[in-house]
Structure formats: C-alpha cells, structure tokens
C-alpha cells in the first residue's frame, strides 16, 4: 500500500480513530508477516501509526520457523506431536534465545525504525506469564505424552504491561512463561495473546494468519460472525484441523471480556491498518452476539 493510499484510509477513518482512542488492542504477529521483508515493515508501520493516534497496541509474537531453522543449524531435529514441538531442556534454551532474543529484538528494532517507542520482554519478565506444564493426550489410546517444556497459561499478571502503556511504550512480548517449579515453558503465541487480551479486557484481539480468514463450506470468506455461528461451524465440521486452536482462542476472548476478535490475512500489506480502520477489513470479525 502506497503512502497516498494510507493517507486516504486515515482520512476516511476519523470515526474509528476517535472510537478506539485509548483502547487496548492485542495483536498476535506470526506467519508470512514475520518473514517477508515488506510485510515486516508494513506491520511495524501499522503498529506505530496505531500508537500515534492514541491506541494502545500490544504485540505478542511467535517464531516457530525461526526456532526450527536454528535447531537445524545446530544439528538438532524438531519433533512434533499434534502440532506441538517436543521441547527438551536443550531445545528450550534455543527457544528462549530465538524468541526472547533474536525475534523479539528484531520486532522492537523495526518499530523503532518507523518512529515508535517499544520495549521487548518475555512472559518471564515481572512474572507476566505464569505457566503450567502441558501434556498431550494421543487418541485413540489416550496415552499421555510428555512434551517437555511446552506449557499453557496459568495466570497473567498485567502490571508490567500497564506500566509500559502508562510510559507510552509499545510492549512486544515473546510467549515464554515461567512455572511455579521455576522452569521455563514455551507457549502457543495465539493462546498467550488471547489470555493477555482477556486479562486487560482489550477492545480487540487480532490474530494474523496465512489464510484469508474463516471460510464457509463453499470456500467463501465470512467477514462477520457471532460466537454462536462459529460454534455451529465447528460442530458441523466446516471449521476443522489447524484452524481450531486459533478459533478457540478467538471465541474464548469474546466470551471473556474482549469486544471483538479478528482473524486476518497477514499476507496482505498493512493488514492490521486495514482491519482496524476500514469497514471491509481483510479477514473475519467475531463478536459474542453478532
């Protein structure tokens, strides 16, 4: 999107800017948007723009491909069970280095390059994310598989985030939590973003994906849906497979204090800007009651 088109979008979006001024918007950043140089730049620009017009964006990022690449270079194979990376102590060290170091600081730097003021942290900082160990149950035997340092959110302490927002910073959060046992845990970034959005009663939860959004049984994009409609689509099998965890996160958010959840196409330049500031958006909007 050119600078002129961005200006046109903003000119038409004054009602949205006024409506969302002072509101918290949690964005899960991942997929193609994290690896394509132009998309990375457009994402950072969107976040800075949101902050400059008075919104409070919070970025939660993934980094699975980057972790996989680093492990490969170290000669360590990645093993997955039900889409989750088996994470032993050595792998967890790599996860912390890649997510909390390389990826997190790159995002912070991009935001700074576009004129923003950002601070990167992991869920271990200020005990922001207290985690508990996640185990996977394999069907049909119901065998419990130990995934190592893979966790789920137990509690969110938003005091650190609130301090950063009060200081006019943009928080950039890596999804690593610390357990009561003192161990570090790698947590799905969608789940972390959803939990933070719920804890802050955020205005919006935005999940970037590598798809256009939610599709109906004819493959058409569904732009606006209630939680009841989404549940029906899950029940009848229209929504299935890899999209289910993301949808579950979006549903939980709108049913626990977040006004709207958005599943948007991160392959579109300035996707966040278009979703927040236009009627048409670039994905699927989910609300509690439609």
Secondary structure as the mmCIF struct_conf table of DSSP 4:
data_model
#
loop_
_struct_conf.conf_type_id
_struct_conf.id
_struct_conf.beg_label_comp_id
_struct_conf.beg_label_asym_id
_struct_conf.beg_label_seq_id
_struct_conf.end_label_comp_id
_struct_conf.end_label_asym_id
_struct_conf.end_label_seq_id
HELX_RH_AL_P HELX_RH_AL_P1 UNK A 3 UNK A 11
TURN_TY1_P TURN_TY1_P1 UNK A 12 UNK A 13
HELX_RH_AL_P HELX_RH_AL_P2 UNK A 14 UNK A 20
TURN_TY1_P TURN_TY1_P2 UNK A 21 UNK A 22
STRN STRN1 UNK A 24 UNK A 29
HELX_RH_3T_P HELX_RH_3T_P1 UNK A 31 UNK A 34
TURN_TY1_P TURN_TY1_P3 UNK A 35 UNK A 35
HELX_RH_AL_P HELX_RH_AL_P3 UNK A 37 UNK A 52
TURN_TY1_P TURN_TY1_P4 UNK A 53 UNK A 54
STRN STRN2 UNK A 56 UNK A 61
HELX_RH_AL_P HELX_RH_AL_P4 UNK A 64 UNK A 73
TURN_TY1_P TURN_TY1_P5 UNK A 74 UNK A 75
STRN STRN3 UNK A 80 UNK A 81
TURN_TY1_P TURN_TY1_P6 UNK A 82 UNK A 83
STRN STRN4 UNK A 84 UNK A 85
STRN STRN5 UNK A 87 UNK A 87
HELX_RH_AL_P HELX_RH_AL_P5 UNK A 89 UNK A 95
HELX_RH_PI_P HELX_RH_PI_P1 UNK A 96 UNK A 103
HELX_RH_AL_P HELX_RH_AL_P6 UNK A 104 UNK A 113
TURN_TY1_P TURN_TY1_P7 UNK A 114 UNK A 115
STRN STRN6 UNK A 118 UNK A 122
TURN_TY1_P TURN_TY1_P8 UNK A 123 UNK A 124
HELX_RH_3T_P HELX_RH_3T_P2 UNK A 125 UNK A 127
STRN STRN7 UNK A 129 UNK A 138
TURN_TY1_P TURN_TY1_P9 UNK A 139 UNK A 142
STRN STRN8 UNK A 143 UNK A 156
TURN_TY1_P TURN_TY1_P10 UNK A 158 UNK A 158
HELX_RH_AL_P HELX_RH_AL_P7 UNK A 159 UNK A 166
TURN_TY1_P TURN_TY1_P11 UNK A 167 UNK A 168
STRN STRN9 UNK A 170 UNK A 174
STRN STRN10 UNK A 176 UNK A 179
TURN_TY1_P TURN_TY1_P12 UNK A 180 UNK A 181
BEND BEND1 UNK A 182 UNK A 182
STRN STRN11 UNK A 184 UNK A 186
HELX_RH_AL_P HELX_RH_AL_P8 UNK A 189 UNK A 199
TURN_TY1_P TURN_TY1_P13 UNK A 200 UNK A 201
BEND BEND2 UNK A 203 UNK A 203
STRN STRN12 UNK A 204 UNK A 209
BEND BEND3 UNK A 210 UNK A 213
STRN STRN13 UNK A 215 UNK A 215
TURN_TY1_P TURN_TY1_P14 UNK A 217 UNK A 218
BEND BEND4 UNK A 219 UNK A 219
STRN STRN14 UNK A 221 UNK A 221
STRN STRN15 UNK A 224 UNK A 226
HELX_RH_AL_P HELX_RH_AL_P9 UNK A 227 UNK A 235
TURN_TY1_P TURN_TY1_P15 UNK A 236 UNK A 237
BEND BEND5 UNK A 238 UNK A 239
TURN_TY1_P TURN_TY1_P16 UNK A 241 UNK A 242
HELX_RH_AL_P HELX_RH_AL_P10 UNK A 243 UNK A 254
TURN_TY1_P TURN_TY1_P17 UNK A 255 UNK A 257
BEND BEND6 UNK A 259 UNK A 259
STRN STRN16 UNK A 260 UNK A 265
TURN_TY1_P TURN_TY1_P18 UNK A 266 UNK A 267
BEND BEND7 UNK A 268 UNK A 268
TURN_TY1_P TURN_TY1_P19 UNK A 269 UNK A 270
HELX_RH_AL_P HELX_RH_AL_P11 UNK A 271 UNK A 277
BEND BEND8 UNK A 279 UNK A 280
BEND BEND9 UNK A 282 UNK A 282
STRN STRN17 UNK A 283 UNK A 287
BEND BEND10 UNK A 288 UNK A 288
#
